[in-house]
Amino acid sequence: MTRVLAQAGLPRTGPPGRRSQVEPYLPFILATLQKFPTLTASRLYAMVRERGYRGRPDHFRHLVACHRPRRPAEAYLRLRSLPGEQGQVDWGHFGHLVIGRARRPLMAFVMVLSYSRQIYLRFFLDARLESFLRGHVGAFTAWRGCPRVLLYDNLKSAVIERQGDAIRLHPTLIDFAAHHRFEPRRWRSPAAMRRAGSAQTSKDSTKAPSLPRANWTTITRHCFPACSVACCRHTRRTG
């Protein structure tokens, strides 16, 4: 409790405690933490030991935790979208598969709807543009429609050139979007996507152990001969 109150910046009450061994080194510790706030306690302990400190490392880590500067609170604005308004697209890498003498990458096409957080996941043995577009078609077929706007990160399948915040989309993807009547847009900053719920976090939540009743054996079996397996799932809406 004393440590939590100290980290919250509340003054210590009660009778004064005995003098700590670290007190003569506190100015150095505070100055170092102010300059390097992410410096590990073990590294700082070695630096203080060189200056004559003889205390135990576990007690020293506790003292460093009490005096380490806290990060300023960061405010987030949750971005909300309407049903069917927006989706996000990304590739995920799930290791490799050995097929005969070839070693093929197992790639997961991921599309997530911003409003419902529904995920469409389909496995491919490459990340080519043809597979990228097939993933789109599979998602549109499963959902019987497509979002009005789809967001893309700096994917080679979608972006052929990037200058700062400006991107140039692949002409084939632009024609594909015009045919299916959706608008492709640039993926926003990671902080903004974190507030809105992105395909990146959805991709991370669909690692092999979390796929329902699926393992590498069943994925491999379903990948052939079609070389893909698709699934749709809902995730709990947070925030």
LINTACOR-V722843 format. One record per residue. N is the residue number from 0. RES is the residue in three letters. OMEGA is omega in radians with two decimals (* if undefined). Layout:
[[N;RES;OMEGA] [N;RES;OMEGA]]
This chain:
[[0;MET;3.13] [1;THR;3.13] [2;ARG;-3.13] [3;VAL;3.11] [4;LEU;3.13] [5;ALA;3.11] [6;GLN;3.11] [7;ALA;3.11] [8;GLY;-3.14] [9;LEU;-3.13] [10;PRO;3.14] [11;ARG;3.14] [12;THR;3.12] [13;GLY;-3.12] [14;PRO;-3.13] [15;PRO;3.14] [16;GLY;-3.14] [17;ARG;-3.10] [18;ARG;-3.12] [19;SER;3.11] [20;GLN;-3.04] [21;VAL;-3.07] [22;GLU;3.12] [23;PRO;-3.09] [24;TYR;-3.11] [25;LEU;3.11] [26;PRO;3.11] [27;PHE;-3.13] [28;ILE;-3.12] [29;LEU;3.14] [30;ALA;3.14] [31;THR;3.11] [32;LEU;3.10] [33;GLN;-3.13] [34;LYS;-3.14] [35;PHE;-3.04] [36;PRO;-3.12] [37;THR;3.12] [38;LEU;-3.08] [39;THR;-3.14] [40;ALA;3.14] [41;SER;3.10] [42;ARG;3.11] [43;LEU;3.10] [44;TYR;3.11] [45;ALA;3.13] [46;MET;3.13] [47;VAL;3.09] [48;ARG;3.10] [49;GLU;-3.14] [50;ARG;3.00] [51;GLY;-3.14] [52;TYR;-3.10] [53;ARG;3.14] [54;GLY;-3.12] [55;ARG;-3.10] [56;PRO;-3.12] [57;ASP;3.09] [58;HIS;3.13] [59;PHE;3.10] [60;ARG;3.10] [61;HIS;3.14] [62;LEU;3.12] [63;VAL;3.11] [64;ALA;3.13] [65;CYS;-3.05] [66;HIS;-3.12] [67;ARG;3.13] [68;PRO;3.12] [69;ARG;3.08] [70;ARG;3.09] [71;PRO;-3.13] [72;ALA;-3.12] [73;GLU;-3.12] [74;ALA;3.12] [75;TYR;3.03] [76;LEU;-3.13] [77;ARG;3.14] [78;LEU;-3.13] [79;ARG;3.13] [80;SER;3.13] [81;LEU;3.09] [82;PRO;3.12] [83;GLY;-3.07] [84;GLU;-2.95] [85;GLN;3.01] [86;GLY;-3.14] [87;GLN;-3.00] [88;VAL;3.11] [89;ASP;2.99] [90;TRP;3.00] [91;GLY;-3.12] [92;HIS;-3.09] [93;PHE;3.11] [94;GLY;-3.09] [95;HIS;3.04] [96;LEU;3.09] [97;VAL;-3.12] [98;ILE;-3.04] [99;GLY;3.09] [100;ARG;-3.09] [101;ALA;3.07] [102;ARG;-3.01] [103;ARG;3.07] [104;PRO;3.06] [105;LEU;-3.07] [106;MET;3.13] [107;ALA;3.00] [108;PHE;-3.08] [109;VAL;2.98] [110;MET;-3.13] [111;VAL;3.09] [112;LEU;-3.05] [113;SER;-3.06] [114;TYR;-3.04] [115;SER;-3.05] [116;ARG;3.08] [117;GLN;-3.04] [118;ILE;2.94] [119;TYR;-3.09] [120;LEU;3.13] [121;ARG;-3.10] [122;PHE;3.05] [123;PHE;3.10] [124;LEU;3.06] [125;ASP;3.10] [126;ALA;-3.13] [127;ARG;-3.11] [128;LEU;3.14] [129;GLU;3.10] [130;SER;3.12] [131;PHE;-3.14] [132;LEU;3.08] [133;ARG;3.07] [134;GLY;3.08] [135;HIS;-3.10] [136;VAL;3.10] [137;GLY;3.12] [138;ALA;3.14] [139;PHE;3.13] [140;THR;-3.13] [141;ALA;-3.11] [142;TRP;-3.12] [143;ARG;3.12] [144;GLY;3.13] [145;CYS;3.09] [146;PRO;3.13] [147;ARG;-3.11] [148;VAL;3.02] [149;LEU;-3.10] [150;LEU;-3.10] [151;TYR;3.03] [152;ASP;-3.12] [153;ASN;-3.10] [154;LEU;3.07] [155;LYS;3.11] [156;SER;-3.06] [157;ALA;-3.02] [158;VAL;3.12] [159;ILE;3.11] [160;GLU;3.14] [161;ARG;3.06] [162;GLN;-3.08] [163;GLY;3.11] [164;ASP;-3.12] [165;ALA;3.13] [166;ILE;3.02] [167;ARG;-3.10] [168;LEU;3.12] [169;HIS;-3.13] [170;PRO;3.12] [171;THR;3.10] [172;LEU;3.11] [173;ILE;3.09] [174;ASP;3.11] [175;PHE;3.12] [176;ALA;3.11] [177;ALA;3.13] [178;HIS;-3.10] [179;HIS;3.02] [180;ARG;2.95] [181;PHE;-3.09] [182;GLU;3.06] [183;PRO;-3.13] [184;ARG;3.09] [185;ARG;3.05] [186;TRP;3.14] [187;ARG;-3.11] [188;SER;3.12] [189;PRO;-3.14] [190;ALA;3.13] [191;ALA;3.13] [192;MET;3.10] [193;ARG;3.11] [194;ARG;-3.06] [195;ALA;-3.06] [196;GLY;-2.94] [197;SER;3.06] [198;ALA;3.10] [199;GLN;3.13] [200;THR;3.09] [201;SER;3.10] [202;LYS;3.13] [203;ASP;-3.12] [204;SER;-3.10] [205;THR;3.02] [206;LYS;-3.00] [207;ALA;-3.12] [208;PRO;-3.08] [209;SER;3.09] [210;LEU;-3.05] [211;PRO;3.06] [212;ARG;-3.12] [213;ALA;3.00] [214;ASN;-3.07] [215;TRP;3.13] [216;THR;-3.13] [217;THR;3.10] [218;ILE;3.13] [219;THR;-3.12] [220;ARG;-3.11] [221;HIS;3.13] [222;CYS;-3.09] [223;PHE;0.00] [224;PRO;-3.04] [225;ALA;3.11] [226;CYS;3.11] [227;SER;3.02] [228;VAL;-3.05] [229;ALA;3.05] [230;CYS;3.06] [231;CYS;3.12] [232;ARG;3.08] [233;HIS;3.01] [234;THR;-3.11] [235;ARG;3.11] [236;ARG;-3.08] [237;THR;3.03] [238;GLY;*]]
